[in-house]
């Protein structure tokens, strides 16, 4: 149930097999988030969740009064045509068939199968197997069992749900305490829905009882449920009735980011959909609710059409909520107050990451406060001086996000004991003097910390720890995280020396992600918009759960290498020397190597091949196939391919050897700011040249961004890399996929769900990269959600309509006519504001890539024909002696170049 990236304005359905109700549609208005509870985004073919299996009143309503059905005391009250387990299965089978291309999850009610005894149990297992087949393994199974016991009994329940039946998650009654939930959470690939504030009439008899501190019992139950595992929201969701919107609202305000609600009660029980969305939506992620809706689907003559209509209603409710949040003025944004560590004199901006962080936040439109003219306490960081200074001089209030580093983080904790804050971000924090006499005399540690008050006073808490911090041991930082559970989101960044040096992408991500009312960016690996280096280093806790893998096929014997394979393996090992590891990803590792013949450095990518599961990763196959086709000086070269079964290279692995470039355009921009005028021209030309080579072979790269533009530090040659998302384009019949292109560089048609995009999405990304080059590394659309990205685009270029973009309604399923209408094209004005030194004709070149309507964008060939490049010798750029002009010279204003004729 982790808050994963989400697509805009969609609904998921989850089939509910509760015979007392009706087939239940749990709409996925919060998109891929529900799948993220149990699996990575994009693995299933369904795009949104829905749950129509709830045969009770569904069957009754479908059959009307033609069949006799039982009263409340009758075990066959649900009104199936026959009181048999086979009839129950048949009813559910019909619902699965009607919804299999719409539903993302199904929720069978165990009790209504168990009442049939062993035969019913077999039909329930058969139904779950049917769901797997019908959805090609993509749909999730939520077993509605409401289990509640302890010890070996709970372990047996968990085994029956997970191992015997094969469910992905289960509803659990947590009112017996943590030990009643722990057996269901022992498997990290499974999750539970804990009954918290239910929708039944008698729920107030117990759940709303008040504790000694005045809070309701259900609040305490929610806290206990989330504390039952270290994975927190990654594994535990809450059942919260949509009929009690006040309970939904109060729980949402008190819970950490990412907790999902299963919210029954819409429809027959009187719950209001719009009110429930407003109350229960996780404003920090834009997701967080599943609505089981039953009769509206089962009673419909056309169940599929009814499900689609319900999706639309929920999407509109969410869209209205998101639009209202986005249309609010900047008063909704928090004020950022940075509290540095220790004492000192002079301007703090040059120190550590402080000045860098201030610029990052200012560039994103935030108000940022930090000590001016040096520290308020030049001797040491004393509590008696710092707390009043933060509160009164820096004016911290309820709309403040307090970012504290080192002793500043300790000060943030102490202030949070006393007053409400929008949130706190703690960097290298500690809770004892660490054996230092000055720390002991600071006053911060004169008494214990009130951890409960800190959590209650903060809207969110993010803690960032460094595993190699030389001043604060990592065990101390982890201890603080433990005291702040379950509120805290703890992030560990390896290799940091007390966070002295920027860039520090995890910090920017923590602040911006937690204020935004719209969903975070969807993207691969949850990395959209984050610096590639930081993305690889960050390890967030908790992590999203994965679904259980399908049963493995029978074991395959590994054949002994034949003579040809042995010869190829010997060639690989004789040609290349393996050196140090450069990085590690999902499928394998990348090493620095040396070509023993040419003495040139190479990159050796080694990927595991799981012969008993998926075999060679599909992304690797695609990358190999495309790179073998492309031959360009501005595309990274694939030098050698070898599938290996045992040697000093890994057992059962695929080894790819590439030319080695360890520097990318993002790193270059950060180090050198805006390139010199001639260097900028040749950088842009080389990018266009590499993309043109792809497009001429009908290949869309689909992930152009500075991190995928490798650059030689000595010659300035740029090479397009990372073709894992690239694909061949077969116009006009071949439809594409949605989860492509990192968010900051993603074209609007992709964000709006189009599957018929063309090469123009690469052109859009090029325009974003050009705009970033013009400003020395400031991204054009640095947002954290798809909706916010769209609105930034529309503010700059105008909101498209069916009149300005013919076919937008048909080709972009996520397009919403309720979105705010920005009519003015402010593209040139925006570019001028970003860097007044860039001439208008050059800004117009970038803006020709950034036209909202895809067919209006320039092609790569048209861009290369621009007069700016008239003096570029293409043969020389492609030649081996190319050195980028102005690569190592000081930055020159672009205005020094005359406007090309």
N, C-alpha and C positions, 0 to 999 in steps of 0.2 A: 503494500500500500504506500509505496513511497511516491512523493510528488514528482513525477517525471514530466518531461516536456510534453506539451499538448498542442494539438492542432486547433485551429480557430473554429468556434461555433459549430460543434457537431454533437451527436448524441450516440451513446452506446446502449445496447440493450442486453439484459441478462435474463435468461429464461428461468422462471421460478416454478419448480415442481411441487407446489403445495396444493393438495387437492381441496382444501377448505377454501382457498382463495381462487383466483383465476389465473391463467397463465400471465406471468408477470413480466412486464417490460421494464428493465432498469436502463434508463437511457444514459447514453454516454455523452451527455452534453459536455462532459469534461474529458472527452477524447481518450487518447492513449494512456492516460494516467492510470486507469484501472488495470490495464494490462501490465503496467509498470510495477504493480504490487507483486507480481509473480514471474515476470519475464522481461527481457529487454524490449525496448520499443521496436516495433516494426517486424517482430518475428512472426506474428500472426497475420493471416490474410484479412481479418476483419479490421476495420478502422475504428469502430466505435462500439461501446458495450450495450448489450440488451439481453433481457432475461424473460422469455415468454413461457417458461414451463411451470404452470401452476394450475393443474387440471381441475381443481375443485369446482368453484362456481363457474369456471370456464366450461367444464363439461356440462354442468347443470344448465347453464344459460344456452349452451349450444343445442342441447337436446330439448330444451323447454320442458313441457310437462308430459312429453310422450313416454318418458321412463319414470319409474318410481325411484325416488331417492330418499335417504333416511334422515331422521331428525338428529338433534344434537347428541343423543346417547348412542345412536347407531354407529357402529364402526365403519359403515360405508356411507357416511353422510355426504361424501363428496359427489355422489350422484353419477358415477360411471355407468355406462349402459349395462355392465355386469359387474358384480362385486368380486372381481378376480384380479390377481396381479397382472395377468396378460392384458386385461382391458386397460389397466393403469398405464402399462407400457405403451399400448397402442395409442392412447390419447397423447402421451408425451412425444411419441415418435412423430405424430402428425404435426405437433407444434415445432419440433426440431426441423422437420422438412420445410415447414413454412417460413422459418426464420434463420436458417443456417447461413445464408449469405448476408444477414443483417446483424445477428447476435454475436457478441464477443465472449459471453459467458452464460452459463446455465446454473440455476440454483435449485436442485431437487430437494424436496423435503423428505428426510429419511423416515419420519414417523409413518407417513402414509404408504410407504412400501413395507415397513417393518410389521405393520399390523396384519399383513398376510403371512407372516411367519417366514420360513426358509425360502419359500417360493417368491415371496415379495423381495427378499434380500437379493435373490438371484436376478430378478427383473431390474432392481436398482443398479446393480453392477452392469447388467446388460445395457441399461440406458446410458450410463456414463461412457461405456465403450462406444455406443452409437454416437454420442456427442463428439467423441474424439475423431471418429471416422468422418462424420458429416462435415466437421470444420477443418479437416486435415490437421488435427492436433492443435489448431490455433485457439479454440475456445477454452475458457477456464471453467472449472467446475467448483462451485461454492456449495458445499454440503450444508443444508440447513438442518442441524441436529440439536443445537442448543445444549451441548453436553456440559456437565458440571459435576466433577468428582475429583478425588485426589489419589495419589499413590499409584499402585499397580492398576487400579480400575481406570484411572484417567489414561494411563499408558496403553491399556487395552483398547479404549475408545479411539485413541489417536492412531493406533496401528490399524484398526478396522477401517477408519476413514481414509487414511493415506495409503497404506500398503495393500489392503484388500480391495477397497473400492476405487482407489486412485484419484481421490478428490485433491484439488489444489489448496483449498482452504475450508474452514469449518466455522460455524457459529458456536460460541462457547459462553456459558454462564459463569462470570468471574466472581460471583458473590461469595464463593468459598475461599477466595484469596488467591495469591500468586501461584501457590502450588497446584491449584486446579487448572492453571493455564500452561504451566511450564512444559508438561509432556507434549502438548500440541505445538510447542515452539522449539522443540529439540532439533527438528529438521529445518535447516535454514532456507530450504526451497519452498516451505509451506507457510501459511499464515492463518490467523484467526480473526474473526469478527466478534468482539466482546459485547455482550448485552449491557447497555449502559443506561439509556433513558428510552424505554420502549414505547410503542404506540398503543398498547392495549389500555383499556379503561382503568384497570386496577394498578397501573404502574405507579401512581402517586401514593399508593398505600405504603410503599417501602422506599422507592427510589428518590422521592423528594424530601425524605426526613432530613432534618438539619443536624449537623454535627456541632460540637462545642464551639468551633470558630465561626459558626454561622453559615458555612457552605453546605450545599446539598450533598446527600450521600452519593448521588450519581457522579458528581465531580470527583469525589474521592475514588470511586470505582474506576473512573477513566484514568486517573493517575496511577492506580495500582496496576491496571491492565498494561499500560505503557511501560511500567517499570518491570514487567515480568520477563523482559528480555533486553539485552544490550542493543538489539537492533531497532527497538522503539517503533516509530511509524513505518519502518520498512517491513514489519511483520504483523502489526496489530492495527486493526480498524475498529470502529465503534458502531454499534447499532443504536441509532438515535432517531426516534420517531419524528416524521415530518409534521405531525399534528401539534407538536410543541415547539414553535419557532423560537420562543424565548430560551428554552433549554439549548437548542441548537446554537443560538447566538452566544450564550454565555460560555458554552463549551468551546466554541471556536476561538473565542477571545483568550481563553486560558490555556489552550493546547499549543504545543510546538507546531511548526510548519510541517505539512506533509501528512497529517492524520486524515484518514478517509472516514466518512460517515456512510453507513448503509441506512437509508432513511425511508422506512415503510410508512404508509399512511396516506399517500396521495390518492385521491379519488374517493372510494367508497367510505373511508374513514374520515373524510372531510378535510384532509390536508390541502393547503393552498400551494401550488407549485411555485408561483412567483415569490411568495413570502418565504418559502423554504430556501430557494436559491439565494435570496438576499441575506437570510440569517445564517445559512450553513456554508456558503462558499468560502473556501480558504483564500482570503484576499492576497496572501503572499504567493500563491501558486496559481490561482484562477481555476482550481479543480476542487476535488475533495468530497463529492456527494454522489452516491448511487441511489436512484429512486426506483424502488420496486413498484411497478404499476401493473395491475392485473386485469380487472374487468374490461378496461378500455381496449384490451387486445383480444381477450377470449370471446367477448360478445360480438366482436366485429365480424361482418360478413367476409371481409377481406382483411385477414390478420396482418399480412405484410404491409398493406396500405395504411392500416391503423398504426403500426409500429413506426413507419416512416413519418406519419403526421405527428405522432407524439415526439419523435426526435426533433421535428421542426419547432414545436412549441417550446421544448426545453432549450433548444439552441437560441431561440429568440429571447427567452428569459435571461439566459447567460449573456447574450450579446448586449441586451439593454443594461445589464448590470455592469459589464465591462465598459460600454460606451459612457455610462454615467461617471464611472471612475476616471476614464481618460479625459472627459470633457471638463472635469473639475479644474480649478486653477491650481497654481503651484503651491497653494497653501497646503495641499495634500502631501507634498514632498516633505520629508523630515529635514531638519537642520542638522548638519554634521558638525560635531565638536570633537576635535582631535586633542587628546591629552598625552603629551610625550612623557618619556621616562626621565626620572632624576632631575637634578638641578642644573644650573648653568647660566650663562649670560650670552647676549647676542641673539641674532635671528636663528630660529630653529629650523627654517626651511631647508638649508643645505644638509642638515643632519639626517642620517638614516633614510627612511622612505617618506618623511613628512612632507617635503615640498612636492615630491612626485605625486603623492596621494592627493594633496590639495589640488593640484592641476587636474588630475583625473576626475575629481568630483566637480570642480568648476566647469570643466569641459562638458559635463553631463547635465549642467544646469542646477546643481545643488548649491545651497548656501553653506559655506564652510567657515568655521571659526577655529582658531588656534592661538596660542599665546603670542602676542605681538611684542617685539622688542626684548625678547628673552623670557626666561622662566620667572614666574612670580616669586619663587624661592630660590635664590642663587646658591644657597648653602647645601640644602638637600631637599628631597621631596617630602615635606612634612605635611601631615594630614591637616593640622590646624590652619595652614595657609592655603593648601591646594583645594580643599573641599569648598570653602567659601568662594574662592576664585572661580572655580568651575561653575558653581551654582549662580553666583551674582554677576561676575564680570563677563564670563562667556555666556551667561544667560541660558543655562540648560532648563528646559521645561518638558512637558509631556510629548512635545513633537520633536524631541532631540534624539538623534542616534549618537551615543557617546562611544568614540573609538579610543581605547586606551592601550598604550604600549608600555610594557614593563611595569614600573611603579605607577604609571598612568593607568594601567589596567586595574591595579589594586585600588586606586582612587575611584575608578568607575564602579567597582564593586561596593565601596563604602557609600558612594552617593546613591547608588541604586537601593541601598537599604532604607534610605530616607525619603525618596520621592519617586514618582512615576516617570518613566522614560519610554520613548518609542522603541528603543532597543539599545543593547550594548554589544560591542565587538571587542573582545579581549585578546590581546596579542602578547604571548610570552608572560602570562599571568602567574602569580604565586600567592600562597596563603600563609607563609611564615617568613621570618627574616632571613632565611637561608644562611644563618651563621654570620651575618654581616652586622657590625655594630651600628652603622648609620641607618640601616634598615630597621633595626630594633628600636632606634631612637626616633623613628619617623612618626610614631603614634598610630600607624595603620594596624598594628598587630597587638594593641593593648587589650583587646577583647575578642571573643569569637565572632565569626561572620554569621549574619542572619541569612542563611541560604534560602529559606522559605520566602522571606520578604523580598529578596533580590529577584526571585523568580516571579513573584506576584506583581512586582512593580515594573517589570520589563515586558514589552510586547514580544520581543524575541531576544535570544542570547546566542551569539556565535562566538566560539572560542577557537583561536588559531594557535596551534602549538608547533614548535620546531623540534624535530627528533635529535638534532645535533646542536641545540642551543648551549653555548658555553657558559652562560650565566644562570639559567634556570633549568634544572634537570627535567627531563621529559616526564619522569615519574611524578614530579610535583604538579606539572601541568595537567597530567591525566587525573591526578587526585582532585584537582579543582573541578574538572569536567564531571567527575563522579558526583561531587557535591551539588552540581547544578542540574543534574538529571531530574525529570525528563525534559526540562525546558531547553537545555542547551543543544545546539548543533556543533559538534566538535570536529574540527578539521586539523589534520596533521600534515605539515609540509616538511618533508625530509631535506636535510642538507642546509638548513638556515642557521646562521651564526647570530642568534638573538635578533634576527630580522633587521640588520643594519642597512642592507642594500636593496634598492628596488631593481627590477620591477617586482610587484607583489600582487599578481592578478587575483589571488584568492581573496584578498581584502576588498578589492573593488566589487568582486562578485558577491561577497557576503552582504555588503551594504545595499547595493542596488537591487539584488534579488529579493531582499526581505521587506522593502517598502512597496514594491510594485503590486498593484491590484490585479494585474493580468498574468496569464500563465507564463512561466519561464520558457525560454526558447527550446524548441524541440531538437534537433540536431543529433548527431551521432555521439554517443558516449557522454552526453550532457555537457559538452565543452563549448557550446556556441559562444563566440565572442571572447573566450578567454585566451590569454596568451598560451601558445602551444607548450612552452616550457613549463609554465605553472600547471597547465592542465594535466600533464603527465606526472607531475610530482604530488598533486593533491590527492589525499585519500580521505573522502568524507565518511563519517560515521553518523548514522547508519547507511548501509548500502541497500539498494533495492534487491528484492528476492527474485530468484529465477524459478520457472516452473519445473516440475520434475521431468527429467528426460524420459523419452519413450523407452520401453524395454529394449535392451540391445538385441540385435540378431545373434544367431549362433556365431561362435567365435570363428574368425578367419585365420587360418594358418599363414604365417608369413613365409613366402617362398624364399628360397636361397637365391642370392643374386646370381644371374647368369653371367656369361663371359662378357657380353656387351655392357651390362650394368656395371660390372666390376671395372671394366676399362674406363667408363665414364666417371666412376667414383675416383679412380686413381688420377684421372686428368684433373678433376676438381681439386683434390688435395695437393697435387704436385704444382698446380698453377697458382693457388691462392693460399696465403698464410693468414690464419685467424689471429686477430689481436684483441683489444679490449672491447667490452660490451658498450654500445652507445645508448641503447634503450630497449624497452620491452613493451609489448602490446598484447591484445587479446589472443592472437594466433601464434605468437612466437617472439623472437628476439632479433635485434639488429646489432651487428658487430662491425668495428673497423677492421679492415683487412688490407693486405698488400698483394698486388699482382707481382709474382716473383719474376715474370718476364719483363714487363714494362717498368717495374718499380713504382707504379702509380698506386695511390691509395684507392681502395674500393670499399663499398658498403655491402656486407653479406647479411642478407635477411634469411633467417631460418624459421620455417613454420612447421608445426607439428601436423602430421596427417593422421587423423583418427580413422583407421580402417574399419572400425566397428561402429562408427557413427556417421558423420557427414562426409568423411573422406577429405579431399582437398578443399579448403575454404573457397566458396564461390567468388569472393572478392579477389582472391589471389589468382584464380583462373582468368577472371576478367582483366585484371591488370596485366598479366602475362600476354594474353591474346592481343590486347590493344598496343602494348609497348613493342611487340614484335612487328606491328604494322607501321608504327610511326618512326620515321627517320628524320630527325631535325636537330640542328645544333642547339635549339632552344627547348628541347624536351629531354629529360633525363634518359640515359641509355641503359638498357638491360643487356648485360654482357654475357651472362651464363645462367643456365637453368639446369637443375639436377634434382631428380627424385631419388632419395637415398634410403637404404634399409640397413644401416649399421656400419659405422666407422667412427673416426673421431668426430665427424658430424653426427647430429642426433639420430637415433633410431627412428625409422619411419618419418622422415622429414622431407620437406621441399626446400631447396636452397636456391635463392636468387642472388645473383651478384650484379650490383649496380656501380656505376661511377660514383665516387664519393664527393658530396658537397655538404659540409656540416653547418653551413651558414645559410639563413634564409632572409627574405626581404624584410620580414618583421624585425628581425634582429638588426639588420642594417639600418633601418629607419630609426630604431631606438638609439643606436649608437651615433648616427651621423645627422639626425634630424632631416631637414629638407635637402635632397641631393643638389649638386650644382646644376646649372641650367643645361649644359650638354649631357651630363650624366642622366638627368631626368628624361631627356628626350630618348636616349638610347635604352634606358630601362623600359619605358613604355613601348618602344618599338620592338624590343625583344619579347616582351610579354605577348604582344599582338602576333608576332611571328610564330611563337610556339603554339598559340591557340589556333592560328590559321592552319598550321600543319595538321592539327586534329580535325578541324572542320572540313578540310579538303578530303579527308578520309571518312567523312560522315561520323565523326566521333565527337560527342559532347563530353567535356571534362566533368562538369557538374560540381566542382568543389574548388573553384579558383579563389584563392585568398593569399595574403602575404606569406603565411607559413608553408604554402605549397609551391612557392616560387623560390627555388634554391638559387644561390648566387655565389660565384667565386670571389673571394676576398681580394685576389690578386689581379684578376682580369675584368671583373664586373660582368662576366657572362651570366645570364639568367637562364635557368632551365625549369620548365614546368614539370612537377612531380606529383606523386600520389594519385594514381589512376584507379584506385579501388572503387570509386563511385562512378567512374566514367562508363559510358555505354555507347554502342553504335546507334545511330538514329536512322530509322527506316520510315521516311515520310510516304504516305500520311497515315498508315494504318497502325503503327506500333505505338501502344500507349506506355507511358513511363511510370515511374514511382515518385512518391511525394517526399520522402525523407532524404533529401539531398541538399547540398550546399549549406555551409555554415551560415548561421542566421544573419550576421552582420552584412553578408555579401549575397543574400538570397533575393531573387527577383520576386516582385509582388505576385505574379501569377502562380509561382510555386507555393508561396505562403497561403494563397487562397485555394489551394487544393487542386490546381490544374494537373491533369495527367497527359496533356497534349502539348507540352512545352517544346521549344525548339532550341537551336543554337543561341537564340537571343538571351537565354538565361546566363550563358557564359559572358556575353557582352555586358549585361548588367553588372556582373561581378567585376569585370575589368574596370567599369566606371567607378565602382566603389574603391578599388585599389588605387586608381588614379587620384581620386579625391583624397585618399589617405597619404599618398606620396606628396601631394601639393601642400599638405599641412604638417609634414614631419611626423606622421604616425597617429594623427587623430582620426579615428574611424568616423565615417559619415553617419552611420545609423547604429550607435553603440547601445543597443537595447537588450532587454532580458526576456522578451516575449514576442510572439508572432504578431499579436494585435498591436502592441506598442510600435513594433517595426513598421507595420503597415501605416499606422497613423503618422509616424514621422515622415514616411515617404509621401503620404498624401498632403501633409502640411507643406512639404517642400515643392511638390510637383502638381498638387491638386488631386481631389478625390475622383476616381473614374466613375463613369455612369454608363449605362447601356448605350447612350447616345455617343459619348466620346470613345467608348471601347466596344464596338459591336461584337456581340457574342460572349461578353463577359459572364452573363448569367448562365449560359449553357456550358462554358468551358471551365469556369471557376466555381465549383460547388460551395465553397466557403465564403463567396462574396455575399455581403449583407447590405441591403439597401437602407438599413437603419443607421449605418455608420455616419459620423459627422461629415458634412460636405465642405471641404476646403476647395474653393473655386479658383483661387489665384495661383499661378505658377510662380513660385518664389525661388526657383532653382538657381538662377544667376545671382540673386541677392544673397542667398545662403552661401554660395561658394565665395562670393566677395567678402562676406563677413568672416569666413573661416581663414582666409589669407588674402588681404588686400593687395599683396605683391604679385599675385597671379593675374596675368592679363585676361580680359574678358574672352578673347578668341580661344584661349587655351581652356578656360572654364567651359566654354560652349562645346569644345571637343569632348570633355568628360561628360557633360550633360547629354550629349547625343547618345551616349550609352545608357543613360538613366531616364529614358522616356518610359512612362508607366505602361503605355500600350505596347506590347511586345513587337508588333509589326512596324512600329514607328522607329524602333531603335536602329542605329547604324549597324552595318555588318562589319566584320573584322577587316575585310578587303577595303571597304569604304574608309575605315579609320586609317589604315596604312597608306591610303592615297591622299591623306591630308597634306597640305603644303608644308606643315611643320617638318615632315620627314623627307622633303624633296632632296636634301643634300645627303641623305643616308645611303651608303653603299651597301646594298643587301648582301652581295657576295663577300664583302669584307667582314660583315657581321657574322656570316656563317663560317668564315675561315678560321683556321687554327691559330692565326696570329692576332686575332681580335683582342683589343684592350679598350674597355669603355672609356670614351673621352671624359675628362673631368672627374674620374672616379675618386682620386685622392686629393683633389683640389678643394679649396674652401668653397663654401656655399655661395653661389652667385644668384642675385635676384633674377627671376625669370623675365622681369620687365626689361632687362638688359638686352634680351633678344627682340629684334624687330618683328612686328607682325608679319607672318609669311604672306607672300603675294598670292 
